[in-house]
């Protein structure tokens, strides 16, 4: 379904994209984290979404990539380029055919020619973008016309590196915020929302619900105009 909430956020507010930790991102991401940052429920849901929505044999850019790209094992891409911050993590990602080490908060310009990719993925990292609209414009530039940009997130984050506007919003507000990133870039069709937020089993009492909690899944995707 379309994410059609009309609320607009002031993305030009001087504090909107501040972080608790404003030190160099390279320092924070210097130590490799060879782990996944969401649970099996999220990973399985996202994999099914990719299988249903990514074009076959696509050329893919995995933006803000790391140790895993979460493409389903059955999906065969022609090319998967990872762009991320930690070379050890990128080297360990077996789904990548090549990679680039780049801090897109510092350098939003993507090192690819126009219309290079059929799909761009951003998995559980959009909350760390300090220049999101500029990055979304760059994604639009490197996507082929009709190509798809898929942004997925849950309720997890590194709180010291997530931007303030993200930290201050509830989950529904974050969905609307990402939709606004798409809109403000001016390069995408209206974003479609898929969500799986049945994050708890509704039986067994409060403790059972807490221990059986699953990561909520939010996926916003839009095609390049």
N, CA and C of each residue as an Amber inpcrd file, in Angstrom:
protein
   675
   0.8410000  -1.1930000   0.0000000   0.0000000   0.0000000   0.0000000
   0.8770000   1.2430000   0.0000000   0.3070000   2.3470000  -0.4100000
   1.0680000   3.5920000  -0.4260000   1.1830000   4.1610000   0.9700000
   2.3540000   4.7560000   1.2640000   2.5200000   5.4840000   2.5170000
   2.0810000   6.9170000   2.2610000   0.8350000   7.2650000   2.6170000
   0.2550000   8.5120000   2.1390000  -0.0100000   9.5220000   3.2530000
   0.6290000   9.3380000   4.4100000   0.5220000  10.3340000   5.4600000
   1.0820000  11.6530000   4.9390000   0.3810000  12.7720000   5.1490000
   0.7840000  14.0460000   4.5550000   1.6430000  14.9010000   5.4760000
   1.9470000  14.4300000   6.6690000   2.7550000  15.2200000   7.5930000
   4.1130000  15.5360000   6.9710000   4.5520000  16.7830000   7.1390000
   5.8510000  17.2100000   6.6290000   6.7670000  17.5670000   7.8020000
   8.0230000  17.1460000   7.7080000   9.0060000  17.4540000   8.7350000
   9.9360000  18.5510000   8.2410000  10.4160000  19.3470000   9.1670000
  11.3520000  20.4180000   8.8310000  12.7610000  19.8420000   8.7710000
  13.1710000  19.4690000   7.5790000  14.4770000  18.8510000   7.4160000
  15.6080000  19.8770000   7.4320000  15.2550000  21.1490000   7.4570000
  16.2700000  22.2000000   7.5050000  16.5160000  22.7260000   8.9200000
  15.8160000  22.1810000   9.8990000  16.0540000  22.5870000  11.2730000
  17.5060000  22.2870000  11.6480000  18.1900000  23.2370000  12.2860000
  19.6260000  23.0510000  12.5400000  19.9700000  21.8490000  13.4130000
  18.9880000  21.3350000  14.1730000  19.2620000  20.1950000  15.0460000
  18.7300000  18.8720000  14.4970000  18.0820000  18.9040000  13.3400000
  17.3880000  17.7130000  12.8500000  18.3250000  16.5210000  12.6740000
  19.5390000  16.7880000  12.2220000  20.4410000  15.6900000  11.8840000
  21.6920000  15.6520000  12.7560000  21.5910000  16.2200000  13.9510000
  22.6960000  16.0980000  14.8800000  22.7270000  14.6810000  15.4550000
  23.8950000  14.2500000  15.9040000  24.0540000  12.9600000  16.5560000
  24.6240000  13.1480000  17.9540000  24.3630000  12.2220000  18.8290000
  24.9710000  12.2440000  20.1600000  26.4880000  12.1720000  20.0220000
  26.9460000  11.3370000  19.1190000  28.3750000  11.1620000  18.8640000
  28.7010000  11.7870000  17.5160000  29.3030000  12.9560000  17.5410000
  29.6520000  13.6490000  16.3100000  31.1150000  13.4220000  15.9100000
  31.7610000  12.4660000  16.5380000  33.1280000  12.1430000  16.1370000
  33.1150000  11.4970000  14.7510000  34.2910000  11.3490000  14.1560000
  34.3910000  10.7980000  12.8130000  33.7320000   9.4200000  12.7350000
  32.8620000   9.2370000  11.7380000  32.2070000   7.9470000  11.5610000
  33.2170000   6.8330000  11.3210000  34.3170000   7.1620000  10.6700000
  35.3440000   6.1590000  10.4190000  35.8420000   5.5290000  11.7170000
  35.9030000   6.3080000  12.7880000  36.3470000   5.7670000  14.0740000
  35.3140000   4.7900000  14.6440000  34.0440000   5.1660000  14.5590000
  32.9800000   4.3220000  15.1130000  32.9010000   2.9830000  14.3860000
  33.0800000   3.0120000  13.0660000  32.9400000   1.7960000  12.2670000
  34.2760000   1.1160000  11.9860000  35.3250000   1.5390000  12.6830000
  36.6460000   0.9880000  12.4240000  36.7490000  -0.4920000  12.7750000
  36.1350000  -0.8930000  13.8900000  36.1750000  -2.2970000  14.3000000
  35.0740000  -3.0710000  13.5740000  35.4190000  -4.1410000  12.8730000
  34.3970000  -4.8970000  12.1400000  33.3840000  -5.5360000  13.0660000
  32.1350000  -5.5160000  12.6320000  31.0450000  -6.1730000  13.3480000
  30.4920000  -7.2580000  12.4320000  31.0110000  -8.4600000  12.5710000
  30.6030000  -9.5660000  11.6970000  29.3840000 -10.2640000  12.2790000
  28.3270000  -9.4750000  12.4520000  27.0620000  -9.9480000  13.0140000
  25.9270000  -9.2930000  12.2340000  24.7420000  -9.8900000  12.3340000
  23.5520000  -9.2480000  11.7780000  22.9230000  -8.3770000  12.8620000
  22.1970000  -7.3480000  12.4430000  21.6730000  -6.3650000  13.3890000
  20.1540000  -6.4310000  13.5500000  19.5380000  -7.4520000  12.9400000
  18.1030000  -7.6960000  13.0850000  17.8980000  -9.2020000  13.2410000
  16.6920000  -9.5930000  13.6460000  16.4620000 -11.0130000  13.9450000
  16.0730000 -11.8080000  12.6950000  15.9050000 -13.1210000  12.8840000
  15.5940000 -14.0080000  11.7590000  14.2600000 -13.6610000  11.1100000
  13.3120000 -13.2020000  11.9290000  12.0140000 -12.8040000  11.3900000
  12.1760000 -11.6630000  10.3910000  12.9290000 -10.6560000  10.7550000
  13.1550000  -9.5180000   9.8600000  13.8750000  -9.9760000   8.5960000
  14.9480000 -10.7550000   8.7650000  15.7570000 -11.1890000   7.6270000
  14.9300000 -12.0460000   6.6670000  14.1250000 -12.9510000   7.2220000
  13.2870000 -13.7920000   6.3690000  12.2370000 -12.9900000   5.6250000
  11.6210000 -12.0290000   6.3030000  10.6000000 -11.1870000   5.6740000
  11.2030000 -10.3480000   4.5600000  12.3700000  -9.7720000   4.8250000
  13.0230000  -8.9470000   3.8120000  13.4420000  -9.7900000   2.6100000
  13.9600000 -10.9920000   2.8650000  14.3460000 -11.8690000   1.7680000
  13.1760000 -12.2090000   0.8630000  12.0170000 -12.4820000   1.4480000
  10.8180000 -12.7700000   0.6570000  10.4090000 -11.5470000  -0.1590000
  10.5400000 -10.3780000   0.4330000  10.1950000  -9.1430000  -0.2850000
  11.1150000  -8.9620000  -1.4900000  12.4070000  -9.1570000  -1.2750000
  13.3520000  -9.0470000  -2.3880000  13.0060000 -10.0370000  -3.4970000
  12.6920000 -11.2650000  -3.1240000  12.3800000 -12.2830000  -4.1230000
  11.1800000 -11.8850000  -4.9740000  10.2400000 -11.1650000  -4.3670000
   9.0130000 -10.7900000  -5.0610000   9.1470000  -9.4890000  -5.8510000
  10.0600000  -8.5970000  -5.4340000  10.0670000  -7.2480000  -5.9970000
  11.3140000  -6.8770000  -6.7900000  12.4320000  -7.5620000  -6.5830000
  13.6270000  -7.2110000  -7.3420000  13.5400000  -7.8050000  -8.7420000
  13.9630000  -7.0610000  -9.7560000  13.9500000  -7.6240000 -11.1090000
  14.9510000  -8.7670000 -11.2200000  14.6920000  -9.7350000 -12.0850000
  15.6120000 -10.8740000 -12.2080000  16.9640000 -10.4480000 -12.7770000
  18.0190000 -11.0930000 -12.2860000  19.3760000 -10.8680000 -12.7720000
  19.7440000  -9.3860000 -12.7920000  19.4000000  -8.7080000 -11.7200000
  19.5960000  -7.2630000 -11.6470000  21.0410000  -6.9090000 -11.3150000
  21.4050000  -5.6870000 -11.6830000  22.6130000  -5.0560000 -11.1760000
  22.1950000  -4.2410000  -9.9540000  22.7730000  -4.5560000  -8.7990000
  22.2870000  -4.0440000  -7.5150000  23.3880000  -3.2730000  -6.8050000
  23.0100000  -2.1490000  -6.2000000  23.8800000  -1.4230000  -5.2790000
  23.3500000  -1.6070000  -3.8750000  24.1580000  -2.2130000  -3.0100000
  23.8130000  -2.3800000  -1.5970000  24.4560000  -1.2230000  -0.8400000
  23.6500000  -0.2170000  -0.5370000  24.1360000   1.0320000   0.0350000
  24.2530000   0.9120000   1.5460000  25.3490000   1.4340000   2.1080000
  25.6350000   1.3240000   3.5340000  25.7170000  -0.1590000   3.9090000
  26.4010000  -0.8930000   3.0800000  26.4940000  -2.3360000   3.1800000
  27.4620000  -2.7580000   4.2740000  27.3720000  -4.0410000   4.6410000
  28.3010000  -4.5670000   5.6450000  28.4750000  -6.0620000   5.4340000
  28.3240000  -6.8210000   6.4940000  28.6470000  -8.2500000   6.5200000
  27.6700000  -9.1170000   5.7340000  26.3970000  -8.7190000   5.6740000
  25.3550000  -9.4610000   4.9650000  24.5140000  -8.4960000   4.1270000
  24.0450000  -8.9920000   2.9780000  23.1330000  -8.2010000   2.1460000
  21.6960000  -8.6960000   2.2110000  21.4690000  -9.8870000   2.7580000
  20.1330000 -10.4350000   3.0020000  19.3440000 -10.7270000   1.7290000
  20.0360000 -10.8420000   0.5960000  19.3660000 -11.3230000  -0.6080000
  19.0530000 -12.8040000  -0.4280000  17.8950000 -13.2710000  -0.8690000
  17.5770000 -14.6940000  -0.6880000  18.5320000 -15.5680000  -1.4860000
  18.8070000 -16.7550000  -0.9830000  19.7780000 -17.6580000  -1.6260000
  19.3540000 -18.0200000  -3.0420000  18.0650000 -18.0260000  -3.2980000
  17.5630000 -18.4020000  -4.6230000  17.6890000 -17.2860000  -5.6510000
  17.9620000 -16.0560000  -5.1850000  18.0010000 -14.9230000  -6.1090000
  19.3770000 -14.8270000  -6.7670000  19.3840000 -14.6990000  -8.0800000
  20.6320000 -14.6110000  -8.8330000  20.7550000 -13.2200000  -9.4560000
  21.6680000 -12.4390000  -8.9150000  21.9310000 -11.1060000  -9.4550000
  23.0740000 -11.1650000 -10.4570000  23.0890000 -10.2220000 -11.3860000
  24.2100000 -10.1070000 -12.3140000  25.4150000  -9.4770000 -11.6350000
  25.1460000  -8.5300000 -10.7360000  26.2060000  -7.7510000 -10.0870000
  25.6530000  -7.2070000  -8.7860000  26.4210000  -7.3040000  -7.7250000
  26.0260000  -6.7090000  -6.4420000  27.2230000  -5.9300000  -5.9100000
  27.0860000  -4.6230000  -5.8960000  28.1380000  -3.7350000  -5.4120000
  27.7940000  -3.2960000  -3.9970000  28.6870000  -3.5080000  -3.0640000
  28.4840000  -3.0300000  -1.7030000  29.2470000  -1.7420000  -1.4780000
  28.5740000  -0.7480000  -0.9210000  29.2330000   0.4930000  -0.5250000
  29.0360000   0.6590000   0.9720000  30.1300000   0.6390000   1.7190000
  30.0280000   0.7050000   3.1650000  31.2640000   1.3090000   3.7920000
  31.3480000   1.1720000   5.1160000  32.3840000   1.8650000   5.8850000
  33.5290000   0.9670000   6.3220000  33.2970000  -0.3420000   6.3950000
  34.3130000  -1.2280000   6.9510000  34.7170000  -2.2820000   5.9240000
  35.9820000  -2.2560000   5.5290000  36.4380000  -3.1430000   4.4630000
  36.4090000  -4.6080000   4.8750000  36.6830000  -4.9030000   6.1350000
  36.6550000  -6.2930000   6.5960000  35.2390000  -6.8570000   6.4560000
  34.2390000  -6.0750000   6.8530000  32.8460000  -6.5100000   6.7170000
  32.4790000  -6.7200000   5.2550000  32.8790000  -5.8020000   4.3990000
  32.5400000  -5.9020000   2.9840000  33.2080000  -7.1110000   2.3380000
  34.4640000  -7.3580000   2.6910000  35.1650000  -8.5260000   2.1590000
  34.4990000  -9.8290000   2.5930000  33.9190000  -9.8340000   3.7890000
  33.2850000 -11.0410000   4.3200000  31.9010000 -11.2840000   3.7380000
  31.3410000 -10.2990000   3.0350000  29.9940000 -10.4210000   2.4660000
  30.0760000 -11.2130000   1.1620000  29.6670000 -12.4680000   1.2100000
  29.8110000 -13.3760000   0.0780000  28.8490000 -13.0640000  -1.0660000
  27.8620000 -12.2110000  -0.8350000  26.9200000 -11.8920000  -1.8990000
  27.3890000 -10.7430000  -2.7800000  28.4340000 -10.0610000  -2.3590000
  28.9510000  -8.9450000  -3.1450000  29.8820000  -9.4430000  -4.2420000
  29.7620000  -8.8330000  -5.4130000  30.7220000  -9.0960000  -6.4770000
  31.8570000  -8.0700000  -6.4640000  31.6270000  -6.9300000  -5.8080000
  32.6440000  -5.8860000  -5.6640000  32.2000000  -4.9470000  -4.5450000
  33.1110000  -4.1120000  -4.0930000  32.7380000  -3.1920000  -3.0200000
  33.5240000  -1.8980000  -3.1080000  32.9770000  -0.8720000  -2.4400000
  33.5940000   0.4500000  -2.3280000  33.5260000   0.8650000  -0.8710000
  34.6310000   1.3590000  -0.3260000  34.6430000   1.9060000   1.0300000
  34.4520000   3.4110000   0.9330000  33.3610000   3.9020000   1.4940000
  33.0530000   5.3340000   1.4030000  32.1050000   5.7370000   2.5160000
  32.3420000   6.9010000   3.0920000  31.4650000   7.5120000   4.0860000
  30.5270000   8.4650000   3.3510000  29.2850000   8.0480000   3.1300000
  28.3890000   8.9010000   2.3570000  27.8220000  10.0590000   3.1760000
  28.0190000  10.0560000   4.4890000  27.6930000  11.2610000   5.2510000
  28.7020000  12.3690000   4.9420000  29.9190000  11.9760000   4.7060000
  30.9660000  12.9510000   4.3790000  30.9840000  13.2480000   2.8830000
  30.7640000  12.2310000   2.0610000  30.8000000  12.3600000   0.6000000
  29.5570000  11.7090000   0.0160000  28.4570000  12.4580000  -0.1090000
  27.2130000  11.8540000  -0.6040000  27.2730000  11.4310000  -2.0670000
  28.1890000  12.0180000  -2.8450000  28.2720000  11.6830000  -4.2660000
  28.6880000  10.2220000  -4.4350000  27.8820000   9.4610000  -5.1540000
  28.1760000   8.0480000  -5.3660000  29.1000000   7.8840000  -6.5700000
  30.1100000   7.0160000  -6.4630000  31.1280000   6.9000000  -7.5100000
  30.7050000   5.9860000  -8.6610000  29.5220000   6.2590000  -9.2150000
  28.9880000   5.4380000 -10.3010000  28.3730000   6.3510000 -11.3570000
  28.3660000   5.8910000 -12.5760000  27.7900000   6.6770000 -13.6590000
  26.2680000   6.6540000 -13.5870000  25.6440000   7.5680000 -14.3030000
  24.1900000   7.6360000 -14.3500000  23.6000000   6.3200000 -14.8430000
  22.4600000   5.9500000 -14.2670000  21.6900000   4.7850000 -14.7140000
  22.5300000   3.5130000 -14.7370000  23.2610000   3.2560000 -13.6350000
  24.1350000   2.0850000 -13.5430000  23.4390000   0.8530000 -12.9760000
  22.3470000   1.0420000 -12.2110000  21.7910000  -0.0630000 -11.4310000
  20.2940000  -0.2340000 -11.6770000  19.8640000  -1.4970000 -11.5650000
  18.4340000  -1.8110000 -11.6280000  17.7660000  -1.6520000 -10.2670000
  18.5400000  -1.7770000  -9.1930000  17.9800000  -1.6920000  -7.8390000
  19.0560000  -1.1810000  -6.8900000  18.6230000  -0.4060000  -5.9080000
  19.4820000   0.0390000  -4.8080000  18.7940000  -0.3580000  -3.5090000
  19.5700000  -0.9050000  -2.5770000  19.0520000  -1.3590000  -1.2930000
  19.6980000  -0.5650000  -0.1720000  18.9040000  -0.1940000   0.8150000
  19.4350000   0.3790000   2.0570000  18.7490000  -0.3640000   3.2000000
  19.5300000  -1.1950000   3.8830000  18.9720000  -2.0890000   4.9010000
  19.3880000  -1.6390000   6.2910000  18.4230000  -1.3040000   7.1110000
  18.5650000  -0.8890000   8.5120000  19.6990000   0.1150000   8.7250000
  19.8230000   1.0890000   7.8010000  20.8740000   2.1040000   7.9370000
  20.4080000   3.5150000   7.6240000  19.1700000   3.6720000   7.1580000
  18.7190000   5.0040000   6.7630000  18.7380000   5.9760000   7.9380000
  18.6460000   5.4570000   9.1670000  18.6020000   6.3100000  10.3590000
  19.9190000   7.0200000  10.6370000  20.9830000   6.6380000   9.9270000
  22.3070000   7.2350000  10.1550000  22.6640000   8.3070000   9.1290000
  21.7910000   8.5410000   8.1520000  22.0930000   9.5210000   7.1080000
  21.9510000  10.9420000   7.6290000  23.0040000  11.7160000   7.4900000
  22.9600000  13.1220000   7.9050000  22.6040000  14.0520000   6.7450000
  22.6810000  13.5470000   5.5100000  22.2780000  14.2980000   4.3150000
  21.3540000  13.4180000   3.4740000  20.2180000  13.0210000   4.0380000
  19.4180000  11.9890000   3.3800000  18.8780000  12.3750000   2.0120000
  18.4090000  13.5970000   1.8500000  17.8210000  13.9750000   0.5660000
  18.8880000  13.9870000  -0.5230000  20.0960000  14.4630000  -0.1790000
  21.1920000  14.4400000  -1.1520000  21.5210000  13.0060000  -1.5610000
  21.5210000  12.0990000  -0.5870000  21.8100000  10.6990000  -0.8910000
  20.6940000  10.1010000  -1.7430000  19.4370000  10.3950000  -1.4260000
  18.3310000   9.8720000  -2.2250000  18.3920000  10.4080000  -3.6540000
  18.8250000  11.6590000  -3.8280000  19.0040000  12.1860000  -5.1840000
  20.0880000  11.4280000  -5.9300000  21.1680000  11.1220000  -5.2330000
  22.2440000  10.3510000  -5.8560000  21.7760000   8.9440000  -6.2130000
  20.9800000   8.3410000  -5.3410000  20.4200000   7.0280000  -5.6620000
  19.5720000   7.1170000  -6.9290000  18.7590000   8.1480000  -7.0220000
  17.9650000   8.3340000  -8.2260000  18.8260000   8.5010000  -9.4700000
  19.9420000   9.1830000  -9.3190000  20.8400000   9.3950000 -10.4610000
  21.4290000   8.0790000 -10.9640000  21.8400000   7.2020000 -10.0500000
  22.5170000   5.9720000 -10.4730000  21.5470000   4.8480000 -10.8140000
  20.2560000   5.0330000 -10.5100000  19.2490000   4.0490000 -10.9000000
  18.8340000   4.2400000 -12.3560000  18.5790000   3.1400000 -13.0220000
  17.9930000   3.1970000 -14.3510000  16.5340000   3.6510000 -14.2380000
  15.9800000   4.3080000 -15.2500000  14.5530000   4.6420000 -15.2110000
  13.7190000   3.3970000 -14.9580000  12.8210000   3.4790000 -13.9910000
  12.0270000   2.3200000 -13.6020000  12.7060000   1.4250000 -12.5890000
  13.9770000   1.7170000 -12.2760000  14.6760000   0.9560000 -11.2420000
  14.0760000   1.2120000  -9.8760000  14.3410000   0.3150000  -8.9320000
  13.6810000   0.3680000  -7.6270000  14.6830000   0.6410000  -6.5090000
  14.2810000   1.4910000  -5.5770000  15.0550000   1.7750000  -4.3720000
  14.2680000   1.2100000  -3.1990000  14.8870000   0.2950000  -2.4480000
  14.2260000  -0.3790000  -1.3280000  14.9190000   0.0140000  -0.0300000
  14.1810000   0.6520000   0.8630000  14.6970000   1.0960000   2.1580000
  13.9590000   0.3210000   3.2430000  14.6930000  -0.4320000   4.0350000
  14.0790000  -1.2300000   5.0940000  14.6720000  -0.8590000   6.4430000
  13.8490000  -0.9480000   7.4830000  14.3280000  -0.6340000   8.8280000
  13.4210000  -1.2850000   9.8530000  13.9160000  -1.3660000  11.0720000
  13.1520000  -1.8950000  12.1850000  13.1620000  -0.8450000  13.2910000
  13.1810000  -1.3120000  14.5370000  13.2230000  -0.3640000  15.6590000
  14.5850000  -0.3760000  16.3430000  15.5800000  -0.9500000  15.6950000
  16.9180000  -1.0070000  16.2640000  17.7960000   0.0850000  15.6880000
  18.8170000   0.4600000  16.4500000  19.7560000   1.4740000  15.9760000
  20.9430000   1.5410000  16.9210000  22.0330000   2.1280000  16.4370000
  23.0830000   2.6090000  17.3240000  22.6580000   4.0190000  17.7440000
  22.1600000   4.2110000  18.9550000  21.5400000   5.4990000  19.3010000
  22.4920000   6.6790000  19.2540000  23.7680000   6.4560000  19.4600000
  24.6980000   7.5960000  19.4380000  24.9820000   8.0740000  18.0240000
  24.6870000   7.2390000  17.0090000  24.9540000   7.6290000  15.6270000
  23.6830000   7.8920000  14.8200000  22.5290000   7.5200000  15.3340000
  21.2740000   7.8490000  14.6570000  21.0070000   9.3510000  14.7870000
  20.4420000   9.9400000  13.7480000  20.1980000  11.3830000  13.7690000
  19.0370000  11.7150000  14.6970000  19.0310000  12.9420000  15.1680000
  18.0690000  13.3370000  16.2090000  16.6240000  13.1960000  15.7460000
  16.3260000  13.6030000  14.5190000  14.9430000  13.5400000  14.0680000
  14.4300000  12.1090000  14.0960000  15.2920000  11.1560000  13.8000000
  14.9070000   9.7450000  13.8520000  14.6680000   9.3030000  15.2940000
  15.5750000   9.6600000  16.1690000  15.4540000   9.2540000  17.5690000
  14.1950000   9.8260000  18.2070000  13.7990000  11.0110000  17.7990000
  12.6660000  11.6850000  18.4300000  11.3060000  11.1880000  17.9410000
  11.2920000  10.4340000  16.8590000  10.0250000   9.9800000  16.2850000
   9.6700000   8.5680000  16.7360000   8.3610000   8.2970000  16.7820000
   7.8970000   6.9260000  16.9200000   7.9610000   6.2490000  15.5470000
   7.6680000   4.9560000  15.5020000   7.8890000   4.2020000  14.2710000
   7.0400000   4.7060000  13.1060000   5.7880000   5.0730000  13.3590000
   4.9480000   5.5910000  12.2750000   5.5220000   6.8850000  11.7140000
   6.0910000   7.7050000  12.5930000   6.7280000   8.9360000  12.1360000
   7.9600000   8.6680000  11.2990000   8.6940000   7.6180000  11.6240000
   9.8840000   7.2700000  10.8400000   9.5020000   6.8130000   9.4400000
   8.3870000   6.0900000   9.3380000   7.8880000   5.7110000   8.0160000
   7.6040000   6.9570000   7.1920000   6.9180000   7.9020000   7.7930000
   6.5920000   9.1420000   7.0740000   7.8570000   9.9160000   6.7190000
   8.8470000   9.9070000   7.5960000  10.0930000  10.6140000   7.3420000
  10.8000000  10.0530000   6.1070000  10.8920000   8.7390000   6.0120000
  11.5520000   8.1350000   4.8520000  10.7580000   8.4280000   3.5800000
   9.4400000   8.4010000   3.6900000   8.6290000   8.7710000   2.5450000
   8.9610000  10.1970000   2.0920000   9.1590000  11.1020000   3.0580000
   9.4970000  12.4750000   2.6940000  10.8640000  12.5570000   2.0140000
  11.8070000  11.7300000   2.4360000  13.1010000  11.6920000   1.7470000
  12.8960000  11.3750000   0.2640000  12.0720000  10.3640000  -0.0120000
  11.7710000  10.0220000  -1.4080000  11.1560000  11.2270000  -2.1280000
  10.1570000  11.8350000  -1.4960000   9.4370000  12.9430000  -2.1320000
  10.3520000  14.1320000  -2.3920000  11.1360000  14.5070000  -1.3900000
  11.9600000  15.7100000  -1.5090000  13.0820000  15.5470000  -2.5270000
  13.4650000  14.3160000  -2.8180000  14.4790000  14.1220000  -3.8560000
  13.9350000  14.4580000  -5.2340000  12.6200000  14.3170000  -5.4180000
  11.9720000  14.6660000  -6.6820000  12.1990000  13.6890000  -7.8100000
  12.7170000  12.5080000  -7.5220000  13.1230000  11.5900000  -8.5900000
  12.3580000  10.2700000  -8.5930000  11.4280000  10.0920000  -7.6470000
  10.7980000   8.7860000  -7.4860000   9.2840000   8.8570000  -7.6050000
   8.7120000   7.7380000  -8.0250000   7.2660000   7.5650000  -7.9470000
   6.8720000   7.4790000  -6.4700000   5.5820000   7.6090000  -6.1330000
   5.1730000   7.4990000  -4.7250000   5.6430000   6.1890000  -4.1040000
   6.1740000   6.2960000  -2.8940000   6.7230000   5.1230000  -2.2090000
   5.6010000   4.1960000  -1.7520000   5.8490000   2.9090000  -1.8780000
   4.9410000   1.8870000  -1.3990000   5.4570000   1.3340000  -0.0760000
   4.5560000   1.1240000   0.8650000   4.9210000   0.6430000   2.1970000
   4.4880000  -0.7960000   2.3830000   5.4190000  -1.6120000   2.8450000
   5.0990000  -2.9470000   3.3540000   5.5290000  -2.9560000   4.8200000
   4.6690000  -3.4550000   5.6790000   5.0350000  -3.5190000   7.0920000
   4.5490000  -4.8190000   7.7120000   5.3500000  -5.3250000   8.6280000
   4.9930000  -6.4880000   9.4320000   5.3160000  -6.1120000  10.8640000
   4.3210000  -5.6330000  11.5590000   4.5430000  -5.1020000  12.9100000
   3.8350000  -5.9270000  13.9700000   3.4320000  -7.1510000  13.6170000
   2.8890000  -8.0680000  14.6180000   4.0620000  -8.6510000  15.3770000
   4.6880000  -7.8190000  16.2070000   5.9930000  -8.1450000  16.7850000
   5.9110000  -9.0210000  18.0290000   4.7210000  -9.3470000  18.4920000
   4.6180000 -10.1710000  19.6910000   3.5430000 -11.2410000  19.5080000
   3.7570000 -12.3860000  20.1150000   2.7080000 -13.3880000  20.1960000
   1.7560000 -12.9670000  21.3220000   0.4810000 -12.9080000  21.0330000
  -0.4630000 -12.3310000  21.9880000  -1.0360000 -13.3980000  22.9260000
  -0.1620000 -14.1560000  23.5540000  -0.6180000 -15.1370000  24.5300000
   0.5030000 -15.4000000  25.5120000   0.1400000 -15.9350000  26.6800000
   1.1670000 -16.3440000  27.6260000   1.5880000 -15.2710000  28.6050000
   0.9180000 -14.1180000  28.5970000   1.2640000 -13.0880000  29.5620000
   2.3860000 -12.1830000  29.0770000   2.6550000 -11.1440000  29.8860000
   3.6150000 -10.1070000  29.5030000   5.0110000 -10.6760000  29.3090000
   5.4890000 -11.5090000  30.2300000   6.8430000 -12.0460000  30.1140000
   6.9900000 -12.9060000  28.8640000   6.0090000 -13.7280000  28.5790000
   6.0690000 -14.5590000  27.3780000   6.0860000 -13.6950000  26.1250000
   5.3110000 -12.6190000  26.1370000   5.2910000 -11.7260000  24.9840000
   6.6550000 -11.0690000  24.7900000   7.2760000 -10.6570000  25.8780000
   8.5850000 -10.0140000  25.7720000   9.6240000 -10.9750000  25.2150000
   9.6400000 -12.1960000  25.6990000  10.6380000 -13.1600000  25.2510000
  10.3750000 -13.6340000  23.8240000   9.1290000 -13.5440000  23.3540000
   8.7930000 -13.9750000  21.9990000   8.7180000 -12.8050000  21.0160000
   9.1740000 -11.6350000  21.4340000   9.0830000 -10.4640000  20.5720000
   9.8860000 -10.6660000  19.2940000   9.3510000 -10.1600000  18.1930000
  10.0320000 -10.1920000  16.9090000  10.2730000  -8.7580000  16.4500000
  11.3520000  -8.5630000  15.7220000  11.6300000  -7.2260000  15.2080000
  10.5510000  -6.8060000  14.2170000   9.9480000  -5.6360000  14.3800000
   9.0140000  -5.1490000  13.3670000   9.7500000  -4.8540000  12.0710000
   9.0360000  -4.9800000  10.9690000   9.6270000  -4.8030000   9.6410000
   8.8990000  -3.6750000   8.9220000   9.6600000  -2.6900000   8.4650000
   9.1290000  -1.6110000   7.6300000   9.9510000  -1.5710000   6.3510000
   9.2770000  -1.6400000   5.2120000   9.9530000  -1.5900000   3.9200000
   9.2520000  -0.5480000   3.0580000   9.9990000   0.4610000   2.6550000
   9.4930000   1.4690000   1.7220000  10.2690000   1.3370000   0.4240000
   9.5570000   1.2410000  -0.6680000  10.2120000   1.1350000  -1.9690000
   9.5430000   2.0510000  -2.9620000  10.3270000   2.5430000  -3.9000000
   9.7990000   3.4250000  -4.9370000  10.6150000   3.2480000  -6.2030000
   9.9480000   3.4260000  -7.3440000  10.6180000   3.3140000  -8.6380000
  11.1180000   4.6840000  -9.1010000  12.2410000   4.6430000  -9.7650000
  12.8050000   5.8600000 -10.3740000  11.8880000   6.3150000 -11.4890000
  11.5570000   7.6090000 -11.4900000  10.6780000   8.1410000 -12.5280000
  11.3340000   7.9710000 -13.9030000
